[in-house]
Amino acid sequence: MVFDRLPGMDHTAWIFTATFCALIVLGLITRTVLASRQVRHVARHRDTVPAAFAQTITPEAHHKAADYTIAKTRFGLLELALESALLLGWTLLGGLDWLNQTLLAALGGGMLQQLALLACFSLIGGLIALPLAWWSNFRIEARFGFNKMTLSLWLTDLLKGALVGALIGLPIASLVLWLMGAAGATWWLWAWGAWMGFNLLLLVLYPTVIAPIFNKFQPLQDEALKARVNALMQRCGFAAKGLYVMDGSKRSAHANAYFTGFGAAKRVVFFDTLLQQLNPAEIDAVLAHELGHYKRRHVVKRIVLMFGLSLLGFALLGWMSGQAWFYTGLGVTPSLDAPNNALALLLFMLVAPLFTFFLSPLMALMSRGHEFEADAYAVAHTSGADLASALLKLYKDNASTLTPDPVYARFYYSHPPASERLSRLLATGPA
């Protein structure tokens, strides 16, 4: 976007700046209050295992879950402070404006400068976040016995991630920037179509091309378990391209299982840690839960929701990128004789989370509803008792607190709290 003239800090820009600052403060207060509630609530119940779990969860495991939750929540407040400082630094304090002007002086105002702006922004942000990422893995996760990565593996993952991000991100960024400059007033609609097509392509490529860059995937060797899993999928009318075991234990002691891919590329992936922790009946139940997400069309619903929200976002970006107050209100001086498309993308990416944060409870509510539906599907095809037993083991092994603050859980939790979820399952008994 190129402007014929550039007004000063007009009334609209001041209003936008004030709204921006108010949202930062309101978000900080909300997130700090919620985190403080979570820490106090978990600490208050640290020494008492809930009666419903007294026979299955030891006091030691309950203490570990409480301490892990408190440590992660407090660390989240540190991350929040850094994120807020960075947001102000990039915008009102002039960081993004300085970076843009520096690259304009060095490279001119063409596509190379715009891509360089996106790349430098990502690189600087990533480098600033590195110390906290290191602390999370090698201090917090290691303290509670979860981190299995060596420093060498961690650095290798960072390098691979950066290379994969560049190989994937630069082409789609180039296409979107080109459309912003060449497709006229409706560029945002074309860019949205390209973005959605790109995301659907990633769903197909991720299992076979991207994920193996970071982890090893071996076909499931346990013939008895393979027969059980295949029988379950046949009963549920589900077809997959294969059953695989991922070497998750080389990075973390956390366990999981998931489906990945899209259409004919779907595959079932078990963490090796999951196979070590659960018995065959429990693995069946966990897999049936994941099948429930597919059979109840939760994946499709989330993709459709993503399509709708991203269309709204691109439409809003299409309008705001043509408003001078959008730039000046965020501490950036748009160019009069060069495209501002990369600037618009970055500013929108920085501002949008402030507005969407308060949608978190609605998104979490929808996700918890999906989890209950998937649990019900698993109970119908396996056993509620087996799924409950598996979840208890996973709660214990992953040090998930059994006593979250109710308000915090309603705001953030994408899965129902343990007490709600397990009480439903244990009430059903065997299928």
N, C-alpha and C positions, 0 to 999 in steps of 0.2 A: 504494500500500500504506500503510495507517494502522495504527499499533500501539496496543494498549490500554495498555501500559506499556513503559518503556524501561529496561533494565538498564544498569549501568555497563559498564566495560571488563572483561567476564568472561573466563574461561579460553579459551573458543572464539575470542573476538575476538583475544586475545593470540596464539594459535596462527596465526590467519589473518594477522595483522600480520607475524609472524615469517616466514611462508611468502611473503608478498608481498615483503618486503625481501630474502629469500634469492633469490627469482627475479629481482629487479632486479639484484642483485650478480652472480648466475650468468650472466644474459644479457649484462651489461656485460663481464664477463671473456671470455665466449665470443666475442662480436662483436669485441672489441678484439684478442684473440689471432688470430682469423681475418683481420681487416683487416691486422694487422701482418705475418702470413705472406704475404698477397697483395702488400703493398708490397715486402717484402724479395725475394720470388721474382721479381716483375716487374723490379725494379731490377737484380737479379743477372743477368738475361738480356737487359737492355736493349741491349747492344752486339752481340748475336749473333742474327741472323735464323735461326730453325730451318731445318735443312737442307731439309726438305720444301717450304719456301716461299722458298728463296733465289733462285729464278729468277723469282719473281712479285712479291715484296714487297721494296722497296728499304730500305736501312738507315735512310734518313730517315723513311719511313713507319713502320717498326718503332719508331724512337725516339719518334715522335709518339704512337703507340699506348701505349707504355710510360709516357710522361710524363702522358698524359691519364688513364690508368687509375690511376696513383699519385695524381694530383691529386684525382680523384673519390673514391678510397678514403679518403684523408686527410680530405677534406671530409665524408665520411660519418661519420667519427669525431666531428667537431664537431657534426653533426646528432644523433648518438647522445647526446652529452653534454647537449645542449639538451633532447632528448626525455625523458631520465631526470630532469633537473632539473624539467621541467614536470610530469612524472608525480608526483614527490614533492610539488611545490608544490600541485598540485590536490588531493592526497589527504592524506597524513600531516601536511603543513604547514598545512592548513586552507583552501586557496584555494577549493575547491568548496563547503565548508561555509559560508564567509563569503558567497560569491555567492548561495547558496541562501537563507540567512537574510536577506540584504539584500533580495532580491526578494520573499520572503515578507512582510517588513515593509511593502514598498511596494505590493504587488499582492494580498496575501492568498494563499490556498492553492488557487486554482482552476486551470482549464486555461490561462488567460492566463499565470499565473506559471510553470507548467511549460514552456510553449513559450518563454517569455522566458529561462528557465534554459538550455534547449538552444541558443537563438539566441545568447545572450551568451557561453556557453562556446565555441561555434564561432567567433564573432567575435574573442574575445580570443586564442584559440589561433592563428587565422589571422594576426592582427596581429603576434603575437610571432614567427611563422615568416617574416614578410615579409623581414627583412634577409637571412636565409640564402637565401631564394628568389631575391632580387635578386643576391646574390653568385654563386650558381650560374649564373645566366643571363648576367650582364653582366661577370663576371670569368672564371670557369672556362670556360664554353662559348665566350665571346668570345675568350679567349686562344688557343683551339685552332681558331678559325675556324668554329665551328658556330652560334653565336647570330646570327640575322638580325633579331631583334626590336628595334624602337625602344622607348624608355621609354614613349612614348605608347601603343603597341600592347600592351605588357606591362600597363600600368595598365588599359587598356580590357578586356583579357582577365580581369583580376582582378575588375573591376566586373561584367562579364557573368557570370562564374562564380559570384559571390556572389548575383546576382539569380536565375540559373537554379537554384542550390542552394536558395534560399529558396522559389521557386515549386514546386519538386519536393519538397523536404524537409519543409516545414511541413505540407502536407496529409497525407503518410504518417505523420509524427510525431504529428499530431493523432489520426489513426485508431488508431495503436498505443496511445497514451496513453488514449484513450477505451476501447479494448478491455481494457486493464489494469485499469481501474476498473469496467467494466460487465459483463464476460463471465465473471466468477466464477473458480473455481480453474483452469479450463482456458483462461484468456485467452491463454496463450502459444501454444496450438495455433491459435487463431483469428488471432492476430497473425502467426504464421509463415505461415499461408495468405495473409493480406493482403500480407505482405512479398514472398512469392514471386510472387504475381500482379502486384505492382507492378514487380518486376524483369523479368518477362516482357514487360510492357507497354513498359518502357523499351527492351528489345531491338528492339521494332517501331518505336518512335517516334524512337530515337536517329538513324538515318540521315537521316530526312527533316525532322525538327523541331529536334533539339538540335544536331547537328554543324554544320549550315549557319549557326548563330549565330556560330560561331567561324572557320569557313573557307569558302572558295568552292569549289564542286564543279561542274566543267564536264564535259559528256559528252566522252568520248575522241574526238578529231578525226582521229587518224591511222588512215586507212581500212585500210591494210595491216596494221597492228598489231591493229586491231579484228577483222579477218578471222581472223588467227592465233589471237587469244584466243577468239573465238567457236567456231572449229574445235576448239580444245583442250577447251573446256567441253562441246561436243557429244560429243566422244570420251569424255569422263568422265561423261556423263550428268548434267550440272549445269546448272541454270537460274538466272539472276539477272535482276533488274529493270533493270540497266543497268551500263555501264562508265563510271567517272568518274575525273577527274584532280583531285586536291586541291592547293591552293596551299600546300603545306608549306614551300616555300622562303622564304616571308615570315617564318617563325619560326625555322627551323633548316636546316642543311645536311644533317642526317641523312635517310636515305632509307628508304622502306618501301612495302609494299603489303599490303592486308588485305581480308577480307570483313567486312561489317557487316550488321546486321539479322538478322531471324529469319523463318522461313517464307517467305511470298511477298514479304517486304520485303528479301530479301538483295540486296546490290549489291557490285560489285567496285570498290575504290578504289585508285588508284595515286598515290603522292606524285609531284609533278612532278619532284622531284630524282631519283627512281628512274628515270624515263623518260629523263632526261638522262645517266645513268651506265651503263645497261645496254643491250645490243643486243637485237633482237627475240627471238632464241633464248633468251637469258638471262632475259628477262622471262617468256617461256613457262615456263621451268623454275621460276622463283620462284612464278609463279601456280599451277603444278601442285603445288608443295609446299603452298601454302595450300589448294588443293582437297583434298589428301590429308588435311588435318585434318578437313574435312567428311565425306569419304567413309569415313574410318576412325572416324567418330562421336566424335572427340575433343571437339567442342563439346558434344554431348549428354552425354557422360560427365562433363565438367566441370560442366555445369549440374546433373546428378543429384548429383554430389559436393557442390556448393554447397547444393542442397536438403537433403541429409542432414546436413551440418555445421551449417547454419543451424537445422534442426529441433532438433538436439542443443543448440545454443546457446540457443535460445528456451526449451527445457525447463529447462536449467540456470538461466537467468535467472528463469524462473517460480518455481523453488524458492528461489534465493538472495535474491530481492527480498522474500521473506517472513521472512528471518532478520535479526534486529537486529544480530548480529555482523558481517554483511556490510557494514553501514554504519559502525558504530563501529570495526571493525577497520581501516577505511580513512580514519579521521579525520573522519568525517561524523556529525552528530547528526540522525537522521531525525525527522520531525515526528510528534507524537502526535495532532494534530487536523487534519492536511492530507495529501493524497496525496504519496507519495514516489516516484511512478512515474518521473518524469524523472530524479531522483537515481539510481534503480536502473539506468536505461538508461545514463547517463553513467559510473557506476562500473564497470558491466560492460564497456563499451567501452574503458575505461582498463586494466582488469585482464586481459581476455581475451588480448591479444597476448603477455603475459608467458608464458602457458601454451602458446599455439599456436606460439610462436617455435621451439620445439624439434621441431616437426613439419616445419619448413622442408626438411630434407634429403629427407624422404619425398615431399613435394610436388614438389620439384625433380627427384627421380629419376623420378617419373611423367611430368613434363613433358618431360624429356630423352628418355624412351622414346617419347613421342608425336612428338617432332621426328624421331627416327630413322625411325619409321613413315611420317611424311609425306615424308621424303626418299626412302624406298624407293618410295612411290607416284609421286613426281615422276620418278624414274629409269625407272619402268615406262611412263610416258606421254610423257616427253620425253628428256632426255639427262643422265646423271650428270655428264658433262664440262661441259655448259652450266651446270648448277646449281652445280657446284664453282667454275666461273669467275665466276658471279654472286656467290656468297658471298665469294670472295676480294676482289672489287671492293668489296663492302659492308663487309667487315672492314676494308679499307684506308680507305675513305671515311668510315666511322664511327669510325675509330681504335680498333677493338676489339683488345685484346691477344691475341697468338698464344701467350703463355706465362703463363697464369694459374697460381696455386698450385693443385695438385691437390685439396688438402683444402678450400680456399675454394670451388673450382668444384663439388665434390661437395655442399657444404652449400647454396650459393646458386644456382648456374647453372640457369636453366630451359631453356637450350639447351646442347647438348654443346659442349665446347671445340673450337676450330677444328681442332686436330690430329686429334682423334678423328672429327669429322664429315667432314672433307675426305678423310681417308685411306679411309674407306668409299666415298665418292662416286668418287674417282679410281680406285679398284680396280674399279668396275663398268664404266667406259667408257660409250660411247653406248648408249642403250636399244635 
